[in-house]
Amino acid sequence: MKIIAVIPAHLASIRLKRKVLIKFKGLEMIEHVRRRAKLSTYLKEIYVATNSNLIEDLVIKNGGKVIKTKKIHRNGTSRCAEAANKIDCTHIIII
């Protein structure tokens, strides 16, 4: 069974703008989340689903994978649903 994780990320957070790019202990928050997901022995691949070129560049620079999504999403679930349609796998986990 191939299990894939999709992490939704965008810059337009309502309460804390650009929070996924805020550094904590030297790493951006999105990178902390991605690296924690990598610790799982069950996940075969991990993708960050985003419409942001800044997030895309950061994730790729750190060795991660990105699925570009549209800007129309109102929440992470719909962003992940768009990304899931672009992935060939049996199970997808939204983080």
Biopython code that builds the backbone (N, CA, C, O; Angstrom):
import numpy as np
from Bio.PDB.StructureBuilder import StructureBuilder

atoms = [
    (1, "MET", "N", (0.845, -1.170, 0.000)),
    (1, "MET", "CA", (0.000, 0.000, 0.000)),
    (1, "MET", "C", (0.897, 1.241, 0.000)),
    (1, "MET", "O", (1.867, 1.321, 0.754)),
    (2, "LYS", "N", (0.563, 2.185, -0.840)),
    (2, "LYS", "CA", (1.329, 3.425, -0.953)),
    (2, "LYS", "C", (0.551, 4.556, -0.281)),
    (2, "LYS", "O", (-0.501, 4.976, -0.762)),
    (3, "ILE", "N", (1.094, 5.042, 0.845)),
    (3, "ILE", "CA", (0.443, 6.117, 1.586)),
    (3, "ILE", "C", (1.243, 7.394, 1.394)),
    (3, "ILE", "O", (2.459, 7.414, 1.589)),
    (4, "ILE", "N", (0.551, 8.460, 1.009)),
    (4, "ILE", "CA", (1.181, 9.747, 0.724)),
    (4, "ILE", "C", (0.577, 10.819, 1.619)),
    (4, "ILE", "O", (-0.632, 10.837, 1.850)),
    (5, "ALA", "N", (1.426, 11.712, 2.122)),
    (5, "ALA", "CA", (0.960, 12.833, 2.935)),
    (5, "ALA", "C", (0.914, 14.096, 2.092)),
    (5, "ALA", "O", (1.788, 14.337, 1.259)),
    (6, "VAL", "N", (-0.119, 14.900, 2.320)),
    (6, "VAL", "CA", (-0.232, 16.200, 1.670)),
    (6, "VAL", "C", (-0.388, 17.250, 2.772)),
    (6, "VAL", "O", (-1.293, 17.169, 3.603)),
    (7, "ILE", "N", (0.504, 18.227, 2.760)),
    (7, "ILE", "CA", (0.487, 19.300, 3.742)),
    (7, "ILE", "C", (0.040, 20.578, 3.037)),
    (7, "ILE", "O", (0.760, 21.079, 2.173)),
    (8, "PRO", "N", (-1.129, 21.119, 3.384)),
    (8, "PRO", "CA", (-1.572, 22.362, 2.738)),
    (8, "PRO", "C", (-0.823, 23.556, 3.328)),
    (8, "PRO", "O", (-0.588, 23.614, 4.535)),
    (9, "ALA", "N", (-0.452, 24.505, 2.471)),
    (9, "ALA", "CA", (0.257, 25.700, 2.949)),
    (9, "ALA", "C", (-0.068, 26.893, 2.061)),
    (9, "ALA", "O", (-0.087, 26.789, 0.835)),
    (10, "HIS", "N", (-0.327, 28.039, 2.714)),
    (10, "HIS", "CA", (-0.561, 29.282, 1.975)),
    (10, "HIS", "C", (-0.065, 30.443, 2.815)),
    (10, "HIS", "O", (0.232, 30.277, 3.998)),
    (11, "LEU", "N", (0.024, 31.603, 2.216)),
    (11, "LEU", "CA", (0.560, 32.771, 2.916)),
    (11, "LEU", "C", (-0.512, 33.655, 3.532)),
    (11, "LEU", "O", (-0.193, 34.529, 4.338)),
    (12, "ALA", "N", (-1.761, 33.452, 3.177)),
    (12, "ALA", "CA", (-2.835, 34.360, 3.595)),
    (12, "ALA", "C", (-3.545, 33.898, 4.862)),
    (12, "ALA", "O", (-4.775, 33.920, 4.917)),
    (13, "SER", "N", (-2.809, 33.489, 5.860)),
    (13, "SER", "CA", (-3.422, 33.093, 7.129)),
    (13, "SER", "C", (-4.195, 34.266, 7.713)),
    (13, "SER", "O", (-3.743, 35.408, 7.638)),
    (14, "ILE", "N", (-5.336, 33.994, 8.282)),
    (14, "ILE", "CA", (-6.199, 35.061, 8.787)),
    (14, "ILE", "C", (-5.633, 35.678, 10.071)),
    (14, "ILE", "O", (-5.529, 36.901, 10.174)),
    (15, "ARG", "N", (-5.275, 34.856, 11.032)),
    (15, "ARG", "CA", (-4.828, 35.384, 12.323)),
    (15, "ARG", "C", (-3.350, 35.783, 12.333)),
    (15, "ARG", "O", (-2.978, 36.726, 13.031)),
    (16, "LEU", "N", (-2.513, 35.092, 11.580)),
    (16, "LEU", "CA", (-1.078, 35.364, 11.591)),
    (16, "LEU", "C", (-0.549, 35.254, 10.160)),
    (16, "LEU", "O", (-0.246, 34.163, 9.678)),
    (17, "LYS", "N", (-0.446, 36.378, 9.509)),
    (17, "LYS", "CA", (-0.028, 36.412, 8.103)),
    (17, "LYS", "C", (1.315, 35.737, 7.900)),
    (17, "LYS", "O", (2.241, 35.900, 8.694)),
    (18, "ARG", "N", (1.400, 34.980, 6.826)),
    (18, "ARG", "CA", (2.634, 34.310, 6.399)),
    (18, "ARG", "C", (3.227, 33.398, 7.475)),
    (18, "ARG", "O", (4.444, 33.225, 7.546)),
    (19, "LYS", "N", (2.358, 32.814, 8.317)),
    (19, "LYS", "CA", (2.850, 32.035, 9.454)),
    (19, "LYS", "C", (3.702, 30.839, 9.038)),
    (19, "LYS", "O", (4.603, 30.450, 9.782)),
    (20, "VAL", "N", (3.446, 30.250, 7.885)),
    (20, "VAL", "CA", (4.239, 29.078, 7.485)),
    (20, "VAL", "C", (5.694, 29.440, 7.203)),
    (20, "VAL", "O", (6.550, 28.557, 7.155)),
    (21, "LEU", "N", (5.985, 30.739, 7.014)),
    (21, "LEU", "CA", (7.361, 31.168, 6.763)),
    (21, "LEU", "C", (8.057, 31.712, 8.011)),
    (21, "LEU", "O", (9.237, 32.059, 7.963)),
    (22, "ILE", "N", (7.332, 31.786, 9.122)),
    (22, "ILE", "CA", (7.939, 32.259, 10.361)),
    (22, "ILE", "C", (8.935, 31.224, 10.859)),
    (22, "ILE", "O", (8.633, 30.033, 10.932)),
    (23, "LYS", "N", (10.124, 31.700, 11.199)),
    (23, "LYS", "CA", (11.163, 30.782, 11.664)),
    (23, "LYS", "C", (11.013, 30.487, 13.149)),
    (23, "LYS", "O", (10.707, 31.367, 13.954)),
    (24, "PHE", "N", (11.235, 29.234, 13.482)),
    (24, "PHE", "CA", (11.237, 28.763, 14.856)),
    (24, "PHE", "C", (12.444, 27.851, 14.997)),
    (24, "PHE", "O", (12.538, 26.825, 14.324)),
    (25, "LYS", "N", (13.357, 28.224, 15.867)),
    (25, "LYS", "CA", (14.603, 27.479, 16.060)),
    (25, "LYS", "C", (15.334, 27.257, 14.744)),
    (25, "LYS", "O", (15.857, 26.173, 14.487)),
    (26, "GLY", "N", (15.364, 28.298, 13.913)),
    (26, "GLY", "CA", (16.149, 28.265, 12.684)),
    (26, "GLY", "C", (15.473, 27.692, 11.455)),
    (26, "GLY", "O", (16.047, 27.728, 10.367)),
    (27, "LEU", "N", (14.264, 27.163, 11.602)),
    (27, "LEU", "CA", (13.546, 26.591, 10.455)),
    (27, "LEU", "C", (12.160, 27.212, 10.346)),
    (27, "LEU", "O", (11.518, 27.510, 11.353)),
    (28, "GLU", "N", (11.711, 27.402, 9.111)),
    (28, "GLU", "CA", (10.357, 27.886, 8.880)),
    (28, "GLU", "C", (9.358, 26.832, 9.350)),
    (28, "GLU", "O", (9.643, 25.634, 9.326)),
    (29, "MET", "N", (8.190, 27.293, 9.774)),
    (29, "MET", "CA", (7.183, 26.380, 10.320)),
    (29, "MET", "C", (6.802, 25.269, 9.346)),
    (29, "MET", "O", (6.628, 24.121, 9.756)),
    (30, "ILE", "N", (6.670, 25.596, 8.068)),
    (30, "ILE", "CA", (6.305, 24.563, 7.092)),
    (30, "ILE", "C", (7.374, 23.483, 7.010)),
    (30, "ILE", "O", (7.070, 22.309, 6.801)),
    (31, "GLU", "N", (8.615, 23.888, 7.175)),
    (31, "GLU", "CA", (9.703, 22.910, 7.124)),
    (31, "GLU", "C", (9.715, 22.026, 8.365)),
    (31, "GLU", "O", (10.050, 20.845, 8.277)),
    (32, "HIS", "N", (9.355, 22.580, 9.518)),
    (32, "HIS", "CA", (9.212, 21.750, 10.725)),
    (32, "HIS", "C", (8.148, 20.679, 10.501)),
    (32, "HIS", "O", (8.358, 19.511, 10.826)),
    (33, "VAL", "N", (7.014, 21.077, 9.948)),
    (33, "VAL", "CA", (5.913, 20.133, 9.711)),
    (33, "VAL", "C", (6.342, 19.059, 8.720)),
    (33, "VAL", "O", (6.113, 17.872, 8.952)),
    (34, "ARG", "N", (6.964, 19.468, 7.618)),
    (34, "ARG", "CA", (7.398, 18.516, 6.591)),
    (34, "ARG", "C", (8.409, 17.514, 7.155)),
    (34, "ARG", "O", (8.324, 16.317, 6.883)),
    (35, "ARG", "N", (9.353, 18.007, 7.931)),
    (35, "ARG", "CA", (10.378, 17.123, 8.502)),
    (35, "ARG", "C", (9.801, 16.169, 9.540)),
    (35, "ARG", "O", (10.261, 15.034, 9.657)),
    (36, "ARG", "N", (8.806, 16.610, 10.290)),
    (36, "ARG", "CA", (8.156, 15.697, 11.248)),
    (36, "ARG", "C", (7.424, 14.591, 10.500)),
    (36, "ARG", "O", (7.446, 13.433, 10.918)),
    (37, "ALA", "N", (6.782, 14.944, 9.404)),
    (37, "ALA", "CA", (6.081, 13.936, 8.605)),
    (37, "ALA", "C", (7.071, 12.922, 8.039)),
    (37, "ALA", "O", (6.758, 11.737, 7.927)),
    (38, "LYS", "N", (8.260, 13.390, 7.685)),
    (38, "LYS", "CA", (9.287, 12.489, 7.141)),
    (38, "LYS", "C", (9.725, 11.427, 8.145)),
    (38, "LYS", "O", (10.255, 10.388, 7.751)),
    (39, "LEU", "N", (9.511, 11.674, 9.432)),
    (39, "LEU", "CA", (9.897, 10.708, 10.454)),
    (39, "LEU", "C", (9.009, 9.462, 10.445)),
    (39, "LEU", "O", (9.382, 8.433, 11.009)),
    (40, "SER", "N", (7.851, 9.547, 9.815)),
    (40, "SER", "CA", (6.936, 8.416, 9.764)),
    (40, "SER", "C", (7.485, 7.324, 8.851)),
    (40, "SER", "O", (7.970, 7.604, 7.755)),
    (41, "THR", "N", (7.406, 6.105, 9.304)),
    (41, "THR", "CA", (7.846, 4.976, 8.483)),
    (41, "THR", "C", (6.728, 4.500, 7.555)),
    (41, "THR", "O", (6.963, 3.644, 6.702)),
    (42, "TYR", "N", (5.523, 5.038, 7.704)),
    (42, "TYR", "CA", (4.383, 4.616, 6.897)),
    (42, "TYR", "C", (4.225, 5.420, 5.609)),
    (42, "TYR", "O", (3.643, 4.936, 4.639)),
    (43, "LEU", "N", (4.736, 6.631, 5.601)),
    (43, "LEU", "CA", (4.534, 7.508, 4.449)),
    (43, "LEU", "C", (5.592, 7.263, 3.381)),
    (43, "LEU", "O", (6.791, 7.286, 3.660)),
    (44, "LYS", "N", (5.141, 7.032, 2.171)),
    (44, "LYS", "CA", (6.065, 6.804, 1.056)),
    (44, "LYS", "C", (6.533, 8.113, 0.442)),
    (44, "LYS", "O", (7.675, 8.220, -0.005)),
    (45, "GLU", "N", (5.654, 9.108, 0.419)),
    (45, "GLU", "CA", (6.001, 10.425, -0.126)),
    (45, "GLU", "C", (5.269, 11.490, 0.677)),
    (45, "GLU", "O", (4.224, 11.239, 1.277)),
    (46, "ILE", "N", (5.852, 12.692, 0.672)),
    (46, "ILE", "CA", (5.239, 13.836, 1.348)),
    (46, "ILE", "C", (5.280, 15.014, 0.387)),
    (46, "ILE", "O", (6.327, 15.344, -0.170)),
    (47, "TYR", "N", (4.131, 15.637, 0.203)),
    (47, "TYR", "CA", (4.026, 16.802, -0.669)),
    (47, "TYR", "C", (3.487, 17.992, 0.127)),
    (47, "TYR", "O", (2.679, 17.832, 1.041)),
    (48, "VAL", "N", (3.946, 19.170, -0.237)),
    (48, "VAL", "CA", (3.340, 20.401, 0.259)),
    (48, "VAL", "C", (2.482, 20.940, -0.876)),
    (48, "VAL", "O", (2.977, 21.150, -1.983)),
    (49, "ALA", "N", (1.209, 21.163, -0.612)),
    (49, "ALA", "CA", (0.280, 21.705, -1.605)),
    (49, "ALA", "C", (0.174, 23.212, -1.365)),
    (49, "ALA", "O", (-0.255, 23.647, -0.297)),
    (50, "THR", "N", (0.566, 24.000, -2.362)),
    (50, "THR", "CA", (0.573, 25.453, -2.190)),
    (50, "THR", "C", (0.378, 26.173, -3.516)),
    (50, "THR", "O", (0.614, 25.622, -4.591)),
    (51, "ASN", "N", (-0.059, 27.418, -3.405)),
    (51, "ASN", "CA", (-0.146, 28.277, -4.581)),
    (51, "ASN", "C", (0.977, 29.324, -4.564)),
    (51, "ASN", "O", (1.071, 30.152, -5.470)),
    (52, "SER", "N", (1.815, 29.283, -3.540)),
    (52, "SER", "CA", (2.848, 30.293, -3.332)),
    (52, "SER", "C", (4.197, 29.876, -3.902)),
    (52, "SER", "O", (4.693, 28.782, -3.630)),
    (53, "ASN", "N", (4.782, 30.772, -4.702)),
    (53, "ASN", "CA", (6.124, 30.510, -5.220)),
    (53, "ASN", "C", (7.165, 30.549, -4.103)),
    (53, "ASN", "O", (8.152, 29.816, -4.153)),
    (54, "LEU", "N", (6.952, 31.403, -3.093)),
    (54, "LEU", "CA", (7.885, 31.474, -1.959)),
    (54, "LEU", "C", (7.926, 30.155, -1.190)),
    (54, "LEU", "O", (9.001, 29.655, -0.858)),
    (55, "ILE", "N", (6.760, 29.604, -0.911)),
    (55, "ILE", "CA", (6.694, 28.323, -0.207)),
    (55, "ILE", "C", (7.282, 27.223, -1.078)),
    (55, "ILE", "O", (8.045, 26.387, -0.594)),
    (56, "GLU", "N", (6.932, 27.220, -2.347)),
    (56, "GLU", "CA", (7.462, 26.223, -3.269)),
    (56, "GLU", "C", (8.989, 26.249, -3.277)),
    (56, "GLU", "O", (9.627, 25.204, -3.156)),
    (57, "ASP", "N", (9.574, 27.430, -3.418)),
    (57, "ASP", "CA", (11.033, 27.559, -3.457)),
    (57, "ASP", "C", (11.666, 27.057, -2.164)),
    (57, "ASP", "O", (12.681, 26.361, -2.202)),
    (58, "LEU", "N", (11.078, 27.404, -1.023)),
    (58, "LEU", "CA", (11.604, 26.986, 0.269)),
    (58, "LEU", "C", (11.596, 25.469, 0.411)),
    (58, "LEU", "O", (12.592, 24.871, 0.817)),
    (59, "VAL", "N", (10.479, 24.858, 0.077)),
    (59, "VAL", "CA", (10.340, 23.408, 0.217)),
    (59, "VAL", "C", (11.319, 22.685, -0.714)),
    (59, "VAL", "O", (11.984, 21.735, -0.299)),
    (60, "ILE", "N", (11.406, 23.125, -1.945)),
    (60, "ILE", "CA", (12.317, 22.490, -2.902)),
    (60, "ILE", "C", (13.768, 22.675, -2.464)),
    (60, "ILE", "O", (14.575, 21.752, -2.579)),
    (61, "LYS", "N", (14.103, 23.867, -1.962)),
    (61, "LYS", "CA", (15.463, 24.136, -1.481)),
    (61, "LYS", "C", (15.857, 23.172, -0.365)),
    (61, "LYS", "O", (17.028, 22.817, -0.229)),
    (62, "ASN", "N", (14.883, 22.753, 0.425)),
    (62, "ASN", "CA", (15.126, 21.831, 1.531)),
    (62, "ASN", "C", (14.922, 20.369, 1.152)),
    (62, "ASN", "O", (14.901, 19.495, 2.019)),
    (63, "GLY", "N", (14.772, 20.106, -0.141)),
    (63, "GLY", "CA", (14.675, 18.727, -0.607)),
    (63, "GLY", "C", (13.281, 18.141, -0.635)),
    (63, "GLY", "O", (13.125, 16.933, -0.810)),
    (64, "GLY", "N", (12.255, 18.978, -0.464)),
    (64, "GLY", "CA", (10.889, 18.489, -0.453)),
    (64, "GLY", "C", (10.221, 18.536, -1.817)),
    (64, "GLY", "O", (10.793, 19.016, -2.796)),
    (65, "LYS", "N", (9.004, 18.029, -1.856)),
    (65, "LYS", "CA", (8.209, 17.994, -3.085)),
    (65, "LYS", "C", (6.994, 18.900, -2.936)),
    (65, "LYS", "O", (6.423, 19.029, -1.853)),
    (66, "VAL", "N", (6.614, 19.522, -4.040)),
    (66, "VAL", "CA", (5.500, 20.482, -4.030)),
    (66, "VAL", "C", (4.506, 20.131, -5.119)),
    (66, "VAL", "O", (4.884, 19.701, -6.209)),
    (67, "ILE", "N", (3.242, 20.318, -4.816)),
    (67, "ILE", "CA", (2.184, 20.279, -5.823)),
    (67, "ILE", "C", (1.575, 21.671, -5.844)),
    (67, "ILE", "O", (1.046, 22.139, -4.836)),
    (68, "LYS", "N", (1.650, 22.324, -6.983)),
    (68, "LYS", "CA", (1.078, 23.669, -7.117)),
    (68, "LYS", "C", (-0.437, 23.566, -7.234)),
    (68, "LYS", "O", (-0.969, 22.727, -7.960)),
    (69, "THR", "N", (-1.115, 24.443, -6.498)),
    (69, "THR", "CA", (-2.573, 24.485, -6.505)),
    (69, "THR", "C", (-3.049, 25.882, -6.885)),
    (69, "THR", "O", (-2.265, 26.828, -6.961)),
    (70, "LYS", "N", (-4.334, 25.985, -7.118)),
    (70, "LYS", "CA", (-4.932, 27.272, -7.475)),
    (70, "LYS", "C", (-5.055, 28.163, -6.243)),
    (70, "LYS", "O", (-4.941, 27.691, -5.112)),
    (71, "LYS", "N", (-5.285, 29.439, -6.466)),
    (71, "LYS", "CA", (-5.415, 30.395, -5.360)),
    (71, "LYS", "C", (-6.829, 30.459, -4.793)),
    (71, "LYS", "O", (-7.062, 31.192, -3.832)),
    (72, "ILE", "N", (-7.754, 29.735, -5.344)),
    (72, "ILE", "CA", (-9.172, 29.860, -5.002)),
    (72, "ILE", "C", (-9.597, 29.179, -3.705)),
    (72, "ILE", "O", (-10.733, 29.365, -3.269)),
    (73, "HIS", "N", (-8.736, 28.408, -3.087)),
    (73, "HIS", "CA", (-9.146, 27.579, -1.957)),
    (73, "HIS", "C", (-9.429, 28.377, -0.699)),
    (73, "HIS", "O", (-8.707, 29.313, -0.356)),
    (74, "ARG", "N", (-10.500, 27.983, -0.018)),
    (74, "ARG", "CA", (-10.905, 28.659, 1.218)),
    (74, "ARG", "C", (-10.344, 27.954, 2.447)),
    (74, "ARG", "O", (-10.336, 28.517, 3.542)),
    (75, "ASN", "N", (-9.871, 26.711, 2.265)),
    (75, "ASN", "CA", (-9.319, 25.977, 3.400)),
    (75, "ASN", "C", (-8.324, 24.919, 2.908)),
    (75, "ASN", "O", (-8.219, 24.642, 1.713)),
    (76, "GLY", "N", (-7.613, 24.349, 3.856)),
    (76, "GLY", "CA", (-6.599, 23.357, 3.521)),
    (76, "GLY", "C", (-7.165, 22.080, 2.935)),
    (76, "GLY", "O", (-6.518, 21.424, 2.118)),
    (77, "THR", "N", (-8.375, 21.725, 3.350)),
    (77, "THR", "CA", (-8.978, 20.499, 2.846)),
    (77, "THR", "C", (-9.225, 20.578, 1.346)),
    (77, "THR", "O", (-8.929, 19.626, 0.624)),
    (78, "SER", "N", (-9.761, 21.692, 0.867)),
    (78, "SER", "CA", (-10.012, 21.807, -0.577)),
    (78, "SER", "C", (-8.698, 21.909, -1.350)),
    (78, "SER", "O", (-8.606, 21.417, -2.474)),
    (79, "ARG", "N", (-7.680, 22.542, -0.759)),
    (79, "ARG", "CA", (-6.362, 22.604, -1.408)),
    (79, "ARG", "C", (-5.787, 21.187, -1.542)),
    (79, "ARG", "O", (-5.229, 20.832, -2.581)),
    (80, "CYS", "N", (-5.928, 20.390, -0.490)),
    (80, "CYS", "CA", (-5.436, 19.012, -0.535)),
    (80, "CYS", "C", (-6.235, 18.155, -1.506)),
    (80, "CYS", "O", (-5.677, 17.265, -2.148)),
    (81, "ALA", "N", (-7.529, 18.411, -1.621)),
    (81, "ALA", "CA", (-8.357, 17.664, -2.572)),
    (81, "ALA", "C", (-7.880, 17.911, -3.999)),
    (81, "ALA", "O", (-7.807, 16.978, -4.799)),
    (82, "GLU", "N", (-7.552, 19.167, -4.325)),
    (82, "GLU", "CA", (-7.020, 19.458, -5.659)),
    (82, "GLU", "C", (-5.706, 18.716, -5.869)),
    (82, "GLU", "O", (-5.490, 18.110, -6.918)),
    (83, "ALA", "N", (-4.828, 18.766, -4.868)),
    (83, "ALA", "CA", (-3.533, 18.094, -4.979)),
    (83, "ALA", "C", (-3.706, 16.582, -5.118)),
    (83, "ALA", "O", (-2.996, 15.941, -5.893)),
    (84, "ALA", "N", (-4.644, 16.018, -4.372)),
    (84, "ALA", "CA", (-4.868, 14.569, -4.409)),
    (84, "ALA", "C", (-5.263, 14.088, -5.799)),
    (84, "ALA", "O", (-4.927, 12.970, -6.191)),
    (85, "ASN", "N", (-5.968, 14.921, -6.535)),
    (85, "ASN", "CA", (-6.363, 14.551, -7.893)),
    (85, "ASN", "C", (-5.174, 14.462, -8.839)),
    (85, "ASN", "O", (-5.292, 13.914, -9.935)),
    (86, "LYS", "N", (-4.038, 14.992, -8.428)),
    (86, "LYS", "CA", (-2.835, 14.974, -9.266)),
    (86, "LYS", "C", (-1.869, 13.858, -8.873)),
    (86, "LYS", "O", (-0.808, 13.715, -9.480)),
    (87, "ILE", "N", (-2.232, 13.063, -7.855)),
    (87, "ILE", "CA", (-1.347, 12.026, -7.329)),
    (87, "ILE", "C", (-1.946, 10.654, -7.589)),
    (87, "ILE", "O", (-3.152, 10.455, -7.441)),
    (88, "ASP", "N", (-1.097, 9.707, -7.979)),
    (88, "ASP", "CA", (-1.516, 8.325, -8.166)),
    (88, "ASP", "C", (-1.104, 7.517, -6.938)),
    (88, "ASP", "O", (0.067, 7.175, -6.775)),
    (89, "CYS", "N", (-2.073, 7.214, -6.080)),
    (89, "CYS", "CA", (-1.758, 6.431, -4.882)),
    (89, "CYS", "C", (-3.029, 5.790, -4.353)),
    (89, "CYS", "O", (-4.129, 6.063, -4.832)),
    (90, "THR", "N", (-2.855, 4.934, -3.357)),
    (90, "THR", "CA", (-4.007, 4.252, -2.778)),
    (90, "THR", "C", (-4.594, 5.001, -1.581)),
    (90, "THR", "O", (-5.807, 4.965, -1.371)),
    (91, "HIS", "N", (-3.750, 5.680, -0.793)),
    (91, "HIS", "CA", (-4.214, 6.404, 0.389)),
    (91, "HIS", "C", (-3.469, 7.727, 0.536)),
    (91, "HIS", "O", (-2.259, 7.803, 0.322)),
    (92, "ILE", "N", (-4.209, 8.755, 0.903)),
    (92, "ILE", "CA", (-3.611, 10.069, 1.124)),
    (92, "ILE", "C", (-3.958, 10.523, 2.537)),
    (92, "ILE", "O", (-5.106, 10.429, 2.970)),
    (93, "ILE", "N", (-2.953, 11.015, 3.246)),
    (93, "ILE", "CA", (-3.131, 11.556, 4.583)),
    (93, "ILE", "C", (-2.961, 13.070, 4.489)),
    (93, "ILE", "O", (-1.978, 13.543, 3.918)),
    (94, "ILE", "N", (-3.904, 13.837, 5.038)),
    (94, "ILE", "CA", (-3.772, 15.300, 5.069)),
    (94, "ILE", "C", (-3.220, 15.682, 6.426)),
    (94, "ILE", "O", (-3.786, 15.336, 7.462)),
    (95, "ILE", "N", (-2.117, 16.392, 6.409)),
    (95, "ILE", "CA", (-1.466, 16.796, 7.666)),
    (95, "ILE", "C", (-1.747, 18.246, 7.944)),
    (95, "ILE", "O", (-1.290, 18.781, 8.954)),
]
sb = StructureBuilder()
sb.init_structure("model")
sb.init_model(0)
sb.init_chain("A")
sb.init_seg("    ")
for serial, (resi, resn, name, xyz) in enumerate(atoms, 1):
    if name == "N":
        sb.init_residue(resn, " ", resi, " ")
    sb.init_atom(name, np.array(xyz, "f"), 0.0, 1.0, " ", f" {name:<3s}", serial, name[0])
structure = sb.get_structure()
